[in-house]
Amino acid sequence: MGNPPHDQTYEGRALPRPQEELADQGLGFDVGTLLSRRRMLAVFGIGAAGLGLAACGGSSGSTSSSSSSSSAAADASGEIPDETAGPYPGDGSNGPDVLEQSGIVRTDIRSSFGEYSGTAEGVPMTLELVVADLANGGAPFAGVAVYVWHCDRDGGYSLYSQGIEDQNYLRGVQIADADGRVTFTSIFPACYPGRWPHIHFEVYSDEAGIADATSAIATSQVALPKNACDAVYATDGYETSVRSLSELSLSSDNVFGDDGGASQLATVTGDVRSGYTVTLPVRIDTTTTPTGGQLSGDGAPSGAPGGRGGPPSRPTS
């Protein structure tokens, strides 16, 4: 009769019913197929249990990948790092205390208030921090008080730097809404030698808590993305920032350098004409002990405050 054509065989065995589907070849063919597969497994030393483990192994690989993704997601959703408040906090821990002044709770922080007058010039910036309570399953941390401060476009800090000791602009407090969100209207800060462009903030359990700087439940900093910095620093008034930024990187910064600012690098939208919106999620775990705040010692470097172009001991602020 001769060998059947190749399309009338299956795994090298002739089909008893070539005109029928593979599933309709009969019991004898099916048993032969099963025995043939068992012999093959025996040759390789694989039993049914081995097949099960192999299948689990494939699944385990997927699980491992998924687990890695979950771990990465968990890292991304972890508590924001505690950082130094630097020597120019203005919270009473190192000299001036702007938090005790009436009017500190405000949205627009571009102008000085109270007994001071003056406005910080620069590219408009809206800062949005969204605070989450990790001790409460990551729920919005409504009602917390967030104190924000940063340098002006010349690199100076109000209340401290030479020429602006009589200003308290670029400092303010907002109370988080039901979504845990606080919003400030400000200007894009400068880059001064030794520090990547950044914004300081402290979080207090409520508005009453700002009366005591030691009661802050978190102290950290916002890192600003390089592309936005490059665009802003190309505009008038930010000339000194261009060189400072060119000599820095997130990985070399003494605050963000440990992880490149992974959980502190803000998302920025906008442009120099209409202004930028800087957004950062701030995740706080009140079950942990805050380790941020002031520098060792009295929190301030030795020497008198620096000139208008930057604060004293810039690398540590």
Short mmCIF file of the C-alpha atoms (twelve columns), coordinates in Angstrom:
data_MODEL
# 
_entry.id   MODEL 
# 
loop_
_atom_site.group_PDB 
_atom_site.id 
_atom_site.type_symbol 
_atom_site.label_atom_id 
_atom_site.label_alt_id 
_atom_site.label_comp_id 
_atom_site.label_asym_id 
_atom_site.label_seq_id 
_atom_site.Cartn_x 
_atom_site.Cartn_y 
_atom_site.Cartn_z 
_atom_site.pdbx_PDB_model_num 
ATOM 1   C CA . MET A 1   0.000   0.000  0.000  1 
ATOM 2   C CA . GLY A 2   2.984   2.274  0.565  1 
ATOM 3   C CA . ASN A 3   3.491   5.078  3.026  1 
ATOM 4   C CA . PRO A 4   0.663   7.585  3.363  1 
ATOM 5   C CA . PRO A 5   1.384   11.143 2.259  1 
ATOM 6   C CA . HIS A 6   2.765   13.538 4.904  1 
ATOM 7   C CA . ASP A 7   -0.606  15.125 5.467  1 
ATOM 8   C CA . GLN A 8   -1.986  11.696 6.483  1 
ATOM 9   C CA . THR A 9   0.414   11.238 9.401  1 
ATOM 10  C CA . TYR A 10  0.618   12.622 12.950 1 
ATOM 11  C CA . GLU A 11  3.901   12.627 14.916 1 
ATOM 12  C CA . GLY A 12  5.254   10.150 12.352 1 
ATOM 13  C CA . ARG A 13  2.317   7.746  12.711 1 
ATOM 14  C CA . ALA A 14  -0.148  6.947  9.928  1 
ATOM 15  C CA . LEU A 15  -3.687  8.199  10.493 1 
ATOM 16  C CA . PRO A 16  -6.169  5.280  10.447 1 
ATOM 17  C CA . ARG A 17  -8.897  7.628  9.213  1 
ATOM 18  C CA . PRO A 18  -7.082  10.220 7.063  1 
ATOM 19  C CA . GLN A 19  -10.337 11.645 5.851  1 
ATOM 20  C CA . GLU A 20  -11.439 12.492 9.438  1 
ATOM 21  C CA . GLU A 21  -10.331 15.101 11.972 1 
ATOM 22  C CA . LEU A 22  -7.452  14.227 14.324 1 
ATOM 23  C CA . ALA A 23  -9.866  13.927 17.252 1 
ATOM 24  C CA . ASP A 24  -11.838 11.252 15.346 1 
ATOM 25  C CA . GLN A 25  -9.030  8.742  14.700 1 
ATOM 26  C CA . GLY A 26  -10.323 6.214  17.220 1 
ATOM 27  C CA . LEU A 27  -9.420  4.885  20.673 1 
ATOM 28  C CA . GLY A 28  -6.497  2.778  19.502 1 
ATOM 29  C CA . PHE A 29  -4.796  5.789  17.902 1 
ATOM 30  C CA . ASP A 30  -5.403  7.929  20.962 1 
ATOM 31  C CA . VAL A 31  -3.875  5.303  23.314 1 
ATOM 32  C CA . GLY A 32  -0.871  4.954  21.051 1 
ATOM 33  C CA . THR A 33  -0.374  8.707  21.086 1 
ATOM 34  C CA . LEU A 34  -0.501  8.798  24.903 1 
ATOM 35  C CA . LEU A 35  2.003   5.933  25.274 1 
ATOM 36  C CA . SER A 36  4.314   7.555  22.758 1 
ATOM 37  C CA . ARG A 37  4.367   10.779 24.810 1 
ATOM 38  C CA . ARG A 38  5.001   8.913  28.072 1 
ATOM 39  C CA . ARG A 39  7.992   7.149  26.515 1 
ATOM 40  C CA . MET A 40  9.374   10.494 25.410 1 
ATOM 41  C CA . LEU A 41  9.029   11.900 28.933 1 
ATOM 42  C CA . ALA A 42  10.733  8.849  30.393 1 
ATOM 43  C CA . VAL A 43  13.719  9.381  28.137 1 
ATOM 44  C CA . PHE A 44  14.146  12.893 29.550 1 
ATOM 45  C CA . GLY A 45  13.390  11.820 33.114 1 
ATOM 46  C CA . ILE A 46  10.275  13.932 33.375 1 
ATOM 47  C CA . GLY A 47  7.142   12.631 35.032 1 
ATOM 48  C CA . ALA A 48  3.707   14.054 35.365 1 
ATOM 49  C CA . ALA A 49  4.819   15.851 38.513 1 
ATOM 50  C CA . GLY A 50  7.697   17.318 36.546 1 
ATOM 51  C CA . LEU A 51  5.297   18.623 33.962 1 
ATOM 52  C CA . GLY A 52  3.283   20.245 36.709 1 
ATOM 53  C CA . LEU A 53  6.417   21.890 38.143 1 
ATOM 54  C CA . ALA A 54  7.482   23.011 34.714 1 
ATOM 55  C CA . ALA A 55  4.115   24.616 34.241 1 
ATOM 56  C CA . CYS A 56  4.384   26.227 37.655 1 
ATOM 57  C CA . GLY A 57  7.873   27.363 36.764 1 
ATOM 58  C CA . GLY A 58  6.532   29.180 33.750 1 
ATOM 59  C CA . SER A 59  3.835   30.671 35.852 1 
ATOM 60  C CA . SER A 60  6.389   31.478 38.531 1 
ATOM 61  C CA . GLY A 61  8.384   33.419 35.984 1 
ATOM 62  C CA . SER A 62  5.336   35.497 35.232 1 
ATOM 63  C CA . THR A 63  4.655   35.875 38.922 1 
ATOM 64  C CA . SER A 64  8.242   36.940 39.509 1 
ATOM 65  C CA . SER A 65  7.946   39.545 36.812 1 
ATOM 66  C CA . SER A 66  4.645   40.664 38.235 1 
ATOM 67  C CA . SER A 67  6.171   40.646 41.709 1 
ATOM 68  C CA . SER A 68  9.029   42.818 40.498 1 
ATOM 69  C CA . SER A 69  6.531   45.208 39.004 1 
ATOM 70  C CA . SER A 70  4.589   45.162 42.251 1 
ATOM 71  C CA . SER A 71  7.785   45.803 44.205 1 
ATOM 72  C CA . ALA A 72  8.623   48.679 41.924 1 
ATOM 73  C CA . ALA A 73  5.113   50.025 42.392 1 
ATOM 74  C CA . ALA A 74  5.478   49.598 46.143 1 
ATOM 75  C CA . ASP A 75  8.772   51.500 46.079 1 
ATOM 76  C CA . ALA A 76  7.184   54.233 44.016 1 
ATOM 77  C CA . SER A 77  4.367   54.509 46.528 1 
ATOM 78  C CA . GLY A 78  6.653   54.519 49.584 1 
ATOM 79  C CA . GLU A 79  7.142   57.341 52.043 1 
ATOM 80  C CA . ILE A 80  8.828   60.450 50.693 1 
ATOM 81  C CA . PRO A 81  12.410  60.709 51.990 1 
ATOM 82  C CA . ASP A 82  13.103  62.919 54.981 1 
ATOM 83  C CA . GLU A 83  15.531  65.700 54.094 1 
ATOM 84  C CA . THR A 84  17.258  68.628 55.737 1 
ATOM 85  C CA . ALA A 85  15.332  71.861 56.044 1 
ATOM 86  C CA . GLY A 86  18.625  73.632 55.401 1 
ATOM 87  C CA . PRO A 87  19.865  76.667 57.298 1 
ATOM 88  C CA . TYR A 88  17.170  79.051 55.987 1 
ATOM 89  C CA . PRO A 89  13.835  77.542 57.030 1 
ATOM 90  C CA . GLY A 90  12.306  80.629 58.609 1 
ATOM 91  C CA . ASP A 91  10.341  78.355 60.941 1 
ATOM 92  C CA . GLY A 92  11.985  79.503 64.161 1 
ATOM 93  C CA . SER A 93  14.451  76.627 64.323 1 
ATOM 94  C CA . ASN A 94  17.247  78.836 63.022 1 
ATOM 95  C CA . GLY A 95  16.521  82.486 63.630 1 
ATOM 96  C CA . PRO A 96  13.455  84.090 62.017 1 
ATOM 97  C CA . ASP A 97  10.029  82.526 62.489 1 
ATOM 98  C CA . VAL A 98  7.663   83.427 59.681 1 
ATOM 99  C CA . LEU A 99  5.177   80.805 60.857 1 
ATOM 100 C CA . GLU A 100 4.194   82.873 63.870 1 
ATOM 101 C CA . GLN A 101 3.170   85.797 61.677 1 
ATOM 102 C CA . SER A 102 -0.424  86.542 60.771 1 
ATOM 103 C CA . GLY A 103 -0.960  86.101 57.054 1 
ATOM 104 C CA . ILE A 104 1.401   83.145 56.545 1 
ATOM 105 C CA . VAL A 105 -1.527  80.949 55.475 1 
ATOM 106 C CA . ARG A 106 -1.903  82.050 51.867 1 
ATOM 107 C CA . THR A 107 -1.924  80.784 48.305 1 
ATOM 108 C CA . ASP A 108 0.131   83.442 46.503 1 
ATOM 109 C CA . ILE A 109 3.602   83.565 48.054 1 
ATOM 110 C CA . ARG A 110 5.270   85.875 45.538 1 
ATOM 111 C CA . SER A 111 4.940   88.977 47.711 1 
ATOM 112 C CA . SER A 112 6.087   89.741 51.229 1 
ATOM 113 C CA . PHE A 113 3.398   90.288 53.862 1 
ATOM 114 C CA . GLY A 114 2.895   91.819 57.289 1 
ATOM 115 C CA . GLU A 115 5.451   94.516 58.030 1 
ATOM 116 C CA . TYR A 116 7.399   93.725 54.877 1 
ATOM 117 C CA . SER A 117 6.748   94.691 51.266 1 
ATOM 118 C CA . GLY A 118 8.290   93.553 48.035 1 
ATOM 119 C CA . THR A 119 7.597   90.996 45.319 1 
ATOM 120 C CA . ALA A 120 9.801   88.257 43.908 1 
ATOM 121 C CA . GLU A 121 10.073  88.444 40.119 1 
ATOM 122 C CA . GLY A 122 10.465  85.457 37.850 1 
ATOM 123 C CA . VAL A 123 8.787   82.922 35.584 1 
ATOM 124 C CA . PRO A 124 5.357   82.080 37.075 1 
ATOM 125 C CA . MET A 125 5.075   78.731 38.810 1 
ATOM 126 C CA . THR A 126 2.131   76.913 40.366 1 
ATOM 127 C CA . LEU A 127 3.177   74.316 42.918 1 
ATOM 128 C CA . GLU A 128 0.795   71.457 43.688 1 
ATOM 129 C CA . LEU A 129 1.599   68.930 46.407 1 
ATOM 130 C CA . VAL A 130 -0.807  66.042 46.927 1 
ATOM 131 C CA . VAL A 131 -0.376  64.575 50.400 1 
ATOM 132 C CA . ALA A 132 -1.308  60.949 51.134 1 
ATOM 133 C CA . ASP A 133 -1.569  59.234 54.520 1 
ATOM 134 C CA . LEU A 134 0.203   55.867 54.273 1 
ATOM 135 C CA . ALA A 135 -0.829  54.966 57.811 1 
ATOM 136 C CA . ASN A 136 -4.413  55.172 56.574 1 
ATOM 137 C CA . GLY A 137 -4.022  53.085 53.438 1 
ATOM 138 C CA . GLY A 138 -2.790  55.961 51.285 1 
ATOM 139 C CA . ALA A 139 -5.932  58.032 51.753 1 
ATOM 140 C CA . PRO A 140 -5.771  61.784 51.056 1 
ATOM 141 C CA . PHE A 141 -4.248  63.511 54.073 1 
ATOM 142 C CA . ALA A 142 -6.870  66.212 54.397 1 
ATOM 143 C CA . GLY A 143 -6.319  68.997 56.921 1 
ATOM 144 C CA . VAL A 144 -2.541  68.835 57.170 1 
ATOM 145 C CA . ALA A 145 -0.668  72.136 57.003 1 
ATOM 146 C CA . VAL A 146 2.106   72.382 54.410 1 
ATOM 147 C CA . TYR A 147 4.765   75.074 54.729 1 
ATOM 148 C CA . VAL A 148 6.686   75.806 51.525 1 
ATOM 149 C CA . TRP A 149 9.755   77.979 50.899 1 
ATOM 150 C CA . HIS A 150 12.419  78.378 48.217 1 
ATOM 151 C CA . CYS A 151 14.998  80.813 46.877 1 
ATOM 152 C CA . ASP A 152 14.286  83.644 44.429 1 
ATOM 153 C CA . ARG A 153 15.573  83.891 40.862 1 
ATOM 154 C CA . ASP A 154 18.887  85.272 42.129 1 
ATOM 155 C CA . GLY A 155 19.403  82.351 44.505 1 
ATOM 156 C CA . GLY A 156 18.636  84.306 47.682 1 
ATOM 157 C CA . TYR A 157 16.429  83.284 50.589 1 
ATOM 158 C CA . SER A 158 14.180  85.919 52.138 1 
ATOM 159 C CA . LEU A 159 14.871  86.717 55.819 1 
ATOM 160 C CA . TYR A 160 18.472  85.491 55.458 1 
ATOM 161 C CA . SER A 161 20.355  86.536 52.311 1 
ATOM 162 C CA . GLN A 162 22.061  89.908 52.083 1 
ATOM 163 C CA . GLY A 163 19.748  92.568 50.738 1 
ATOM 164 C CA . ILE A 164 16.528  90.650 51.358 1 
ATOM 165 C CA . GLU A 165 16.667  90.185 55.122 1 
ATOM 166 C CA . ASP A 166 13.666  92.546 55.243 1 
ATOM 167 C CA . GLN A 167 11.560  90.361 52.932 1 
ATOM 168 C CA . ASN A 168 9.517   87.251 53.691 1 
ATOM 169 C CA . TYR A 169 8.361   86.395 50.199 1 
ATOM 170 C CA . LEU A 170 8.417   82.877 48.716 1 
ATOM 171 C CA . ARG A 171 7.199   81.460 52.024 1 
ATOM 172 C CA . GLY A 172 3.680   80.336 52.831 1 
ATOM 173 C CA . VAL A 173 1.362   77.746 54.340 1 
ATOM 174 C CA . GLN A 174 -1.663  76.014 52.857 1 
ATOM 175 C CA . ILE A 175 -4.117  73.567 54.446 1 
ATOM 176 C CA . ALA A 176 -4.727  70.391 52.435 1 
ATOM 177 C CA . ASP A 177 -8.209  70.003 50.986 1 
ATOM 178 C CA . ALA A 178 -10.321 66.832 50.930 1 
ATOM 179 C CA . ASP A 179 -8.024  65.439 48.227 1 
ATOM 180 C CA . GLY A 180 -4.904  66.142 50.287 1 
ATOM 181 C CA . ARG A 181 -3.943  68.877 47.813 1 
ATOM 182 C CA . VAL A 182 -2.252  72.205 48.485 1 
ATOM 183 C CA . THR A 183 -1.594  74.780 45.772 1 
ATOM 184 C CA . PHE A 184 0.804   77.725 45.805 1 
ATOM 185 C CA . THR A 185 1.344   80.506 43.282 1 
ATOM 186 C CA . SER A 186 5.028   81.398 43.102 1 
ATOM 187 C CA . ILE A 187 7.976   81.886 40.757 1 
ATOM 188 C CA . PHE A 188 10.415  79.303 39.425 1 
ATOM 189 C CA . PRO A 189 13.441  79.210 41.769 1 
ATOM 190 C CA . ALA A 190 17.048  79.698 40.712 1 
ATOM 191 C CA . CYS A 191 19.894  77.221 40.661 1 
ATOM 192 C CA . TYR A 192 22.828  78.284 42.813 1 
ATOM 193 C CA . PRO A 193 26.267  76.610 43.110 1 
ATOM 194 C CA . GLY A 194 26.287  73.265 44.849 1 
ATOM 195 C CA . ARG A 195 22.554  72.472 44.831 1 
ATOM 196 C CA . TRP A 196 20.161  71.102 42.257 1 
ATOM 197 C CA . PRO A 197 17.089  73.383 41.781 1 
ATOM 198 C CA . HIS A 198 14.651  72.547 44.557 1 
ATOM 199 C CA . ILE A 199 11.772  73.600 46.790 1 
ATOM 200 C CA . HIS A 200 11.620  72.979 50.543 1 
ATOM 201 C CA . PHE A 201 8.526   71.947 52.460 1 
ATOM 202 C CA . GLU A 202 7.424   70.833 55.909 1 
ATOM 203 C CA . VAL A 203 4.171   69.061 56.730 1 
ATOM 204 C CA . TYR A 204 2.351   69.530 60.047 1 
ATOM 205 C CA . SER A 205 -0.624  67.565 61.341 1 
ATOM 206 C CA . ASP A 206 -2.788  70.695 61.314 1 
ATOM 207 C CA . GLU A 207 -2.614  74.481 61.188 1 
ATOM 208 C CA . ALA A 208 -2.077  74.772 64.938 1 
ATOM 209 C CA . GLY A 209 1.008   72.563 64.627 1 
ATOM 210 C CA . ILE A 210 3.014   75.149 62.690 1 
ATOM 211 C CA . ALA A 211 3.628   77.024 65.942 1 
ATOM 212 C CA . ASP A 212 6.345   74.470 66.776 1 
ATOM 213 C CA . ALA A 213 8.857   73.485 64.087 1 
ATOM 214 C CA . THR A 214 9.774   70.327 66.003 1 
ATOM 215 C CA . SER A 215 6.249   68.993 65.511 1 
ATOM 216 C CA . ALA A 216 6.601   68.613 61.735 1 
ATOM 217 C CA . ILE A 217 5.564   65.123 60.645 1 
ATOM 218 C CA . ALA A 218 7.642   65.337 57.463 1 
ATOM 219 C CA . THR A 219 10.385  67.541 56.029 1 
ATOM 220 C CA . SER A 220 11.484  67.086 52.443 1 
ATOM 221 C CA . GLN A 221 12.327  68.761 49.133 1 
ATOM 222 C CA . VAL A 222 10.983  68.870 45.586 1 
ATOM 223 C CA . ALA A 223 13.475  68.366 42.738 1 
ATOM 224 C CA . LEU A 224 12.800  70.249 39.501 1 
ATOM 225 C CA . PRO A 225 13.304  68.506 36.113 1 
ATOM 226 C CA . LYS A 226 16.247  69.630 33.993 1 
ATOM 227 C CA . ASN A 227 14.286  70.355 30.809 1 
ATOM 228 C CA . ALA A 228 12.088  72.887 32.600 1 
ATOM 229 C CA . CYS A 229 15.117  74.403 34.339 1 
ATOM 230 C CA . ASP A 230 16.945  74.786 31.031 1 
ATOM 231 C CA . ALA A 231 13.992  76.621 29.511 1 
ATOM 232 C CA . VAL A 232 13.502  78.931 32.485 1 
ATOM 233 C CA . TYR A 233 17.181  79.720 32.943 1 
ATOM 234 C CA . ALA A 234 17.429  80.854 29.312 1 
ATOM 235 C CA . THR A 235 15.143  83.795 30.166 1 
ATOM 236 C CA . ASP A 236 16.107  87.217 31.503 1 
ATOM 237 C CA . GLY A 237 16.905  87.352 35.193 1 
ATOM 238 C CA . TYR A 238 18.125  83.775 35.563 1 
ATOM 239 C CA . GLU A 239 21.519  84.201 33.918 1 
ATOM 240 C CA . THR A 240 23.555  83.056 36.934 1 
ATOM 241 C CA . SER A 241 21.601  79.802 37.090 1 
ATOM 242 C CA . VAL A 242 22.842  78.609 33.699 1 
ATOM 243 C CA . ARG A 243 26.415  77.976 34.814 1 
ATOM 244 C CA . SER A 244 25.383  76.599 38.196 1 
ATOM 245 C CA . LEU A 245 23.092  74.024 36.594 1 
ATOM 246 C CA . SER A 246 25.748  73.001 34.070 1 
ATOM 247 C CA . GLU A 247 28.021  71.950 36.933 1 
ATOM 248 C CA . LEU A 248 25.405  69.790 38.657 1 
ATOM 249 C CA . SER A 249 23.364  66.638 38.237 1 
ATOM 250 C CA . LEU A 250 20.682  64.978 40.311 1 
ATOM 251 C CA . SER A 251 23.059  62.124 41.073 1 
ATOM 252 C CA . SER A 252 25.768  64.482 42.339 1 
ATOM 253 C CA . ASP A 253 23.424  66.582 44.485 1 
ATOM 254 C CA . ASN A 254 24.007  66.157 48.215 1 
ATOM 255 C CA . VAL A 255 20.276  65.770 48.897 1 
ATOM 256 C CA . PHE A 256 18.862  63.968 45.856 1 
ATOM 257 C CA . GLY A 257 22.039  62.092 44.967 1 
ATOM 258 C CA . ASP A 258 21.346  58.931 46.960 1 
ATOM 259 C CA . ASP A 259 18.583  57.873 44.569 1 
ATOM 260 C CA . GLY A 260 18.564  60.583 41.909 1 
ATOM 261 C CA . GLY A 261 15.457  62.115 43.443 1 
ATOM 262 C CA . ALA A 262 13.368  59.104 42.385 1 
ATOM 263 C CA . SER A 263 10.362  59.994 44.541 1 
ATOM 264 C CA . GLN A 264 11.022  63.733 44.726 1 
ATOM 265 C CA . LEU A 265 11.309  64.640 41.056 1 
ATOM 266 C CA . ALA A 266 8.258   66.707 40.165 1 
ATOM 267 C CA . THR A 267 6.115   66.478 37.068 1 
ATOM 268 C CA . VAL A 268 6.168   69.810 35.236 1 
ATOM 269 C CA . THR A 269 3.859   71.125 32.531 1 
ATOM 270 C CA . GLY A 270 3.637   74.516 30.848 1 
ATOM 271 C CA . ASP A 271 6.087   76.955 29.303 1 
ATOM 272 C CA . VAL A 272 7.998   80.122 30.136 1 
ATOM 273 C CA . ARG A 273 5.319   82.373 28.684 1 
ATOM 274 C CA . SER A 274 2.261   80.991 30.490 1 
ATOM 275 C CA . GLY A 275 4.158   79.641 33.455 1 
ATOM 276 C CA . TYR A 276 4.746   76.143 34.812 1 
ATOM 277 C CA . THR A 277 2.737   73.805 36.997 1 
ATOM 278 C CA . VAL A 278 4.931   71.697 39.271 1 
ATOM 279 C CA . THR A 279 3.234   68.652 40.791 1 
ATOM 280 C CA . LEU A 280 4.482   66.069 43.277 1 
ATOM 281 C CA . PRO A 281 2.758   63.339 45.311 1 
ATOM 282 C CA . VAL A 282 3.868   63.473 48.948 1 
ATOM 283 C CA . ARG A 283 3.360   60.191 50.804 1 
ATOM 284 C CA . ILE A 284 3.730   60.334 54.566 1 
ATOM 285 C CA . ASP A 285 3.775   57.523 57.101 1 
ATOM 286 C CA . THR A 286 2.982   58.855 60.554 1 
ATOM 287 C CA . THR A 287 3.920   55.526 62.129 1 
ATOM 288 C CA . THR A 288 7.585   56.223 61.394 1 
ATOM 289 C CA . THR A 289 9.763   58.723 63.234 1 
ATOM 290 C CA . PRO A 290 10.686  61.804 61.163 1 
ATOM 291 C CA . THR A 291 14.433  62.016 60.593 1 
ATOM 292 C CA . GLY A 292 14.584  65.200 58.503 1 
ATOM 293 C CA . GLY A 293 14.762  68.787 59.643 1 
ATOM 294 C CA . GLN A 294 17.784  70.823 60.549 1 
ATOM 295 C CA . LEU A 295 21.425  70.144 59.863 1 
ATOM 296 C CA . SER A 296 23.592  68.813 62.666 1 
ATOM 297 C CA . GLY A 297 24.576  71.337 65.286 1 
ATOM 298 C CA . ASP A 298 22.627  74.594 65.140 1 
ATOM 299 C CA . GLY A 299 21.525  73.945 61.583 1 
ATOM 300 C CA . ALA A 300 23.408  76.890 60.095 1 
ATOM 301 C CA . PRO A 301 26.880  77.053 58.590 1 
ATOM 302 C CA . SER A 302 29.442  79.366 60.087 1 
ATOM 303 C CA . GLY A 303 29.931  82.814 58.611 1 
ATOM 304 C CA . ALA A 304 27.645  85.702 57.788 1 
ATOM 305 C CA . PRO A 305 24.880  85.410 55.212 1 
ATOM 306 C CA . GLY A 306 26.052  85.533 51.636 1 
ATOM 307 C CA . GLY A 307 25.368  88.089 48.970 1 
ATOM 308 C CA . ARG A 308 22.282  88.644 46.848 1 
ATOM 309 C CA . GLY A 309 23.456  86.068 44.344 1 
ATOM 310 C CA . GLY A 310 23.020  83.214 46.788 1 
ATOM 311 C CA . PRO A 311 22.608  82.169 50.398 1 
ATOM 312 C CA . PRO A 312 25.488  81.335 52.731 1 
ATOM 313 C CA . SER A 313 27.122  77.956 52.364 1 
ATOM 314 C CA . ARG A 314 24.978  77.108 49.337 1 
ATOM 315 C CA . PRO A 315 26.002  73.429 49.060 1 
ATOM 316 C CA . THR A 316 24.255  72.561 52.348 1 
ATOM 317 C CA . SER A 317 20.935  74.364 51.958 1 
# 
